[in-house]
Amino acid sequence: MAPGQRIKVDRMPAEQGSTVELAPVLVIADGEQVTLGKPAVEGAKVIAEVIGHEKGDKVLVYKYKSKVRYRRKKGHRQLYTELAIKEIITA
């Protein structure tokens, strides 16, 4: 992730336009230097703004067994929250 980038994450209970803090941060890379956490980087966090909530594309699941008239069709749409990365804080 980089500041200004937009990402989709699973639905979060946050209002549109609010800011959220994403922690723990596992890895920080700035081009040349890579910082690995054990298991997380101490004091690091990502500040993001909630752009909106949306649904993903429909995924169809079809179950079928031959000769026994067994057919099941089920659909699923995953709920997402779109975030815009504002700042990455390293300690």
Rosetta constraint file for C-alpha pairs under 8 A:
AtomPair CA 1 CA 5 HARMONIC 6.56 0.50
AtomPair CA 1 CA 85 HARMONIC 7.53 0.50
AtomPair CA 2 CA 85 HARMONIC 6.77 0.50
AtomPair CA 2 CA 87 HARMONIC 7.97 0.50
AtomPair CA 2 CA 88 HARMONIC 7.59 0.50
AtomPair CA 3 CA 84 HARMONIC 7.85 0.50
AtomPair CA 3 CA 85 HARMONIC 5.00 0.50
AtomPair CA 3 CA 86 HARMONIC 5.14 0.50
AtomPair CA 3 CA 87 HARMONIC 5.54 0.50
AtomPair CA 3 CA 88 HARMONIC 7.01 0.50
AtomPair CA 4 CA 84 HARMONIC 6.15 0.50
AtomPair CA 4 CA 85 HARMONIC 5.33 0.50
AtomPair CA 4 CA 86 HARMONIC 6.02 0.50
AtomPair CA 5 CA 84 HARMONIC 5.78 0.50
AtomPair CA 5 CA 85 HARMONIC 5.53 0.50
AtomPair CA 6 CA 82 HARMONIC 6.85 0.50
AtomPair CA 6 CA 83 HARMONIC 5.54 0.50
AtomPair CA 6 CA 84 HARMONIC 4.41 0.50
AtomPair CA 6 CA 85 HARMONIC 6.28 0.50
AtomPair CA 7 CA 82 HARMONIC 5.76 0.50
AtomPair CA 7 CA 83 HARMONIC 5.34 0.50
AtomPair CA 7 CA 84 HARMONIC 6.53 0.50
AtomPair CA 7 CA 85 HARMONIC 7.81 0.50
AtomPair CA 8 CA 80 HARMONIC 6.10 0.50
AtomPair CA 8 CA 81 HARMONIC 5.66 0.50
AtomPair CA 8 CA 82 HARMONIC 4.53 0.50
AtomPair CA 8 CA 83 HARMONIC 6.24 0.50
AtomPair CA 9 CA 80 HARMONIC 5.57 0.50
AtomPair CA 9 CA 81 HARMONIC 5.43 0.50
AtomPair CA 9 CA 82 HARMONIC 6.49 0.50
AtomPair CA 9 CA 83 HARMONIC 7.57 0.50
AtomPair CA 10 CA 78 HARMONIC 7.88 0.50
AtomPair CA 10 CA 79 HARMONIC 6.30 0.50
AtomPair CA 10 CA 80 HARMONIC 4.67 0.50
AtomPair CA 10 CA 81 HARMONIC 5.99 0.50
AtomPair CA 11 CA 53 HARMONIC 7.14 0.50
AtomPair CA 11 CA 79 HARMONIC 5.46 0.50
AtomPair CA 11 CA 80 HARMONIC 4.48 0.50
AtomPair CA 11 CA 81 HARMONIC 4.84 0.50
AtomPair CA 12 CA 80 HARMONIC 7.75 0.50
AtomPair CA 12 CA 81 HARMONIC 6.19 0.50
AtomPair CA 14 CA 18 HARMONIC 6.84 0.50
AtomPair CA 14 CA 20 HARMONIC 7.72 0.50
AtomPair CA 14 CA 50 HARMONIC 7.27 0.50
AtomPair CA 15 CA 50 HARMONIC 7.04 0.50
AtomPair CA 16 CA 50 HARMONIC 5.22 0.50
AtomPair CA 16 CA 51 HARMONIC 5.79 0.50
AtomPair CA 16 CA 52 HARMONIC 5.34 0.50
AtomPair CA 16 CA 53 HARMONIC 7.69 0.50
AtomPair CA 17 CA 49 HARMONIC 6.19 0.50
AtomPair CA 17 CA 50 HARMONIC 5.22 0.50
AtomPair CA 17 CA 51 HARMONIC 6.06 0.50
AtomPair CA 17 CA 52 HARMONIC 7.74 0.50
AtomPair CA 18 CA 49 HARMONIC 5.77 0.50
AtomPair CA 18 CA 50 HARMONIC 5.65 0.50
AtomPair CA 19 CA 47 HARMONIC 6.89 0.50
AtomPair CA 19 CA 48 HARMONIC 5.57 0.50
AtomPair CA 19 CA 49 HARMONIC 4.33 0.50
AtomPair CA 19 CA 50 HARMONIC 6.14 0.50
AtomPair CA 20 CA 47 HARMONIC 5.96 0.50
AtomPair CA 20 CA 48 HARMONIC 5.40 0.50
AtomPair CA 20 CA 49 HARMONIC 6.20 0.50
AtomPair CA 20 CA 50 HARMONIC 7.27 0.50
AtomPair CA 21 CA 45 HARMONIC 6.71 0.50
AtomPair CA 21 CA 46 HARMONIC 5.72 0.50
AtomPair CA 21 CA 47 HARMONIC 4.78 0.50
AtomPair CA 21 CA 48 HARMONIC 6.41 0.50
AtomPair CA 22 CA 45 HARMONIC 5.83 0.50
AtomPair CA 22 CA 46 HARMONIC 5.02 0.50
AtomPair CA 22 CA 47 HARMONIC 6.39 0.50
AtomPair CA 22 CA 48 HARMONIC 7.55 0.50
AtomPair CA 23 CA 44 HARMONIC 7.32 0.50
AtomPair CA 23 CA 45 HARMONIC 5.16 0.50
AtomPair CA 23 CA 46 HARMONIC 6.70 0.50
AtomPair CA 24 CA 40 HARMONIC 5.88 0.50
AtomPair CA 24 CA 41 HARMONIC 7.25 0.50
AtomPair CA 24 CA 44 HARMONIC 7.18 0.50
AtomPair CA 24 CA 45 HARMONIC 6.54 0.50
AtomPair CA 25 CA 37 HARMONIC 7.62 0.50
AtomPair CA 25 CA 40 HARMONIC 5.57 0.50
AtomPair CA 25 CA 41 HARMONIC 5.75 0.50
AtomPair CA 25 CA 44 HARMONIC 5.99 0.50
AtomPair CA 25 CA 45 HARMONIC 6.00 0.50
AtomPair CA 25 CA 46 HARMONIC 7.68 0.50
AtomPair CA 26 CA 36 HARMONIC 6.41 0.50
AtomPair CA 26 CA 37 HARMONIC 5.22 0.50
AtomPair CA 26 CA 38 HARMONIC 7.82 0.50
AtomPair CA 26 CA 39 HARMONIC 6.52 0.50
AtomPair CA 26 CA 40 HARMONIC 4.52 0.50
AtomPair CA 26 CA 41 HARMONIC 5.76 0.50
AtomPair CA 27 CA 34 HARMONIC 7.24 0.50
AtomPair CA 27 CA 35 HARMONIC 5.74 0.50
AtomPair CA 27 CA 36 HARMONIC 4.81 0.50
AtomPair CA 27 CA 37 HARMONIC 6.04 0.50
AtomPair CA 27 CA 40 HARMONIC 7.41 0.50
AtomPair CA 27 CA 41 HARMONIC 6.83 0.50
AtomPair CA 28 CA 34 HARMONIC 5.79 0.50
AtomPair CA 28 CA 35 HARMONIC 5.08 0.50
AtomPair CA 28 CA 36 HARMONIC 6.69 0.50
AtomPair CA 28 CA 41 HARMONIC 7.89 0.50
AtomPair CA 29 CA 33 HARMONIC 5.83 0.50
AtomPair CA 29 CA 34 HARMONIC 4.36 0.50
AtomPair CA 29 CA 35 HARMONIC 6.29 0.50
AtomPair CA 30 CA 34 HARMONIC 6.71 0.50
AtomPair CA 35 CA 41 HARMONIC 7.48 0.50
AtomPair CA 36 CA 40 HARMONIC 7.41 0.50
AtomPair CA 36 CA 41 HARMONIC 6.59 0.50
AtomPair CA 37 CA 41 HARMONIC 4.13 0.50
AtomPair CA 37 CA 42 HARMONIC 7.33 0.50
AtomPair CA 42 CA 91 HARMONIC 6.79 0.50
AtomPair CA 43 CA 89 HARMONIC 7.90 0.50
AtomPair CA 43 CA 90 HARMONIC 6.49 0.50
AtomPair CA 43 CA 91 HARMONIC 4.97 0.50
AtomPair CA 44 CA 88 HARMONIC 7.58 0.50
AtomPair CA 44 CA 89 HARMONIC 5.41 0.50
AtomPair CA 44 CA 90 HARMONIC 4.51 0.50
AtomPair CA 44 CA 91 HARMONIC 5.58 0.50
AtomPair CA 45 CA 88 HARMONIC 6.15 0.50
AtomPair CA 45 CA 89 HARMONIC 5.31 0.50
AtomPair CA 45 CA 90 HARMONIC 6.84 0.50
AtomPair CA 46 CA 85 HARMONIC 7.34 0.50
AtomPair CA 46 CA 86 HARMONIC 7.78 0.50
AtomPair CA 46 CA 87 HARMONIC 5.95 0.50
AtomPair CA 46 CA 88 HARMONIC 4.57 0.50
AtomPair CA 46 CA 89 HARMONIC 6.09 0.50
AtomPair CA 47 CA 85 HARMONIC 6.33 0.50
AtomPair CA 47 CA 86 HARMONIC 5.64 0.50
AtomPair CA 47 CA 87 HARMONIC 5.14 0.50
AtomPair CA 47 CA 88 HARMONIC 6.31 0.50
AtomPair CA 47 CA 89 HARMONIC 7.78 0.50
AtomPair CA 48 CA 83 HARMONIC 6.02 0.50
AtomPair CA 48 CA 84 HARMONIC 5.43 0.50
AtomPair CA 48 CA 85 HARMONIC 4.36 0.50
AtomPair CA 48 CA 86 HARMONIC 5.07 0.50
AtomPair CA 48 CA 87 HARMONIC 6.92 0.50
AtomPair CA 49 CA 83 HARMONIC 5.55 0.50
AtomPair CA 49 CA 84 HARMONIC 5.22 0.50
AtomPair CA 49 CA 85 HARMONIC 6.53 0.50
AtomPair CA 49 CA 86 HARMONIC 6.77 0.50
AtomPair CA 50 CA 81 HARMONIC 7.16 0.50
AtomPair CA 50 CA 82 HARMONIC 6.16 0.50
AtomPair CA 50 CA 83 HARMONIC 4.74 0.50
AtomPair CA 50 CA 84 HARMONIC 6.56 0.50
AtomPair CA 51 CA 81 HARMONIC 7.56 0.50
AtomPair CA 51 CA 82 HARMONIC 5.40 0.50
AtomPair CA 51 CA 83 HARMONIC 5.46 0.50
AtomPair CA 51 CA 84 HARMONIC 6.58 0.50
AtomPair CA 52 CA 81 HARMONIC 5.89 0.50
AtomPair CA 52 CA 82 HARMONIC 5.44 0.50
AtomPair CA 52 CA 83 HARMONIC 7.48 0.50
AtomPair CA 53 CA 79 HARMONIC 7.47 0.50
AtomPair CA 53 CA 80 HARMONIC 5.80 0.50
AtomPair CA 53 CA 81 HARMONIC 4.48 0.50
AtomPair CA 53 CA 82 HARMONIC 6.18 0.50
AtomPair CA 54 CA 79 HARMONIC 6.01 0.50
AtomPair CA 54 CA 80 HARMONIC 5.32 0.50
AtomPair CA 54 CA 81 HARMONIC 6.34 0.50
AtomPair CA 54 CA 82 HARMONIC 7.65 0.50
AtomPair CA 55 CA 77 HARMONIC 6.12 0.50
AtomPair CA 55 CA 78 HARMONIC 5.72 0.50
AtomPair CA 55 CA 79 HARMONIC 4.58 0.50
AtomPair CA 55 CA 80 HARMONIC 5.83 0.50
AtomPair CA 56 CA 77 HARMONIC 5.52 0.50
AtomPair CA 56 CA 78 HARMONIC 5.21 0.50
AtomPair CA 56 CA 79 HARMONIC 6.24 0.50
AtomPair CA 56 CA 80 HARMONIC 6.90 0.50
AtomPair CA 57 CA 77 HARMONIC 5.94 0.50
AtomPair CA 57 CA 78 HARMONIC 7.47 0.50
AtomPair CA 58 CA 75 HARMONIC 6.34 0.50
AtomPair CA 58 CA 76 HARMONIC 5.55 0.50
AtomPair CA 58 CA 77 HARMONIC 4.78 0.50
AtomPair CA 58 CA 78 HARMONIC 7.79 0.50
AtomPair CA 59 CA 75 HARMONIC 5.56 0.50
AtomPair CA 59 CA 76 HARMONIC 5.28 0.50
AtomPair CA 59 CA 77 HARMONIC 6.47 0.50
AtomPair CA 60 CA 73 HARMONIC 7.06 0.50
AtomPair CA 60 CA 74 HARMONIC 5.81 0.50
AtomPair CA 60 CA 75 HARMONIC 4.45 0.50
AtomPair CA 60 CA 76 HARMONIC 6.60 0.50
AtomPair CA 61 CA 73 HARMONIC 5.83 0.50
AtomPair CA 61 CA 74 HARMONIC 5.19 0.50
AtomPair CA 61 CA 75 HARMONIC 6.10 0.50
AtomPair CA 62 CA 71 HARMONIC 7.28 0.50
AtomPair CA 62 CA 72 HARMONIC 5.65 0.50
AtomPair CA 62 CA 73 HARMONIC 4.53 0.50
AtomPair CA 62 CA 74 HARMONIC 6.43 0.50
AtomPair CA 63 CA 70 HARMONIC 7.73 0.50
AtomPair CA 63 CA 71 HARMONIC 5.62 0.50
AtomPair CA 63 CA 72 HARMONIC 5.05 0.50
AtomPair CA 63 CA 73 HARMONIC 6.50 0.50
AtomPair CA 64 CA 70 HARMONIC 5.72 0.50
AtomPair CA 64 CA 71 HARMONIC 4.69 0.50
AtomPair CA 64 CA 72 HARMONIC 6.69 0.50
AtomPair CA 65 CA 69 HARMONIC 6.94 0.50
AtomPair CA 65 CA 70 HARMONIC 5.35 0.50
AtomPair CA 65 CA 71 HARMONIC 6.78 0.50
AtomPair CA 66 CA 70 HARMONIC 7.21 0.50
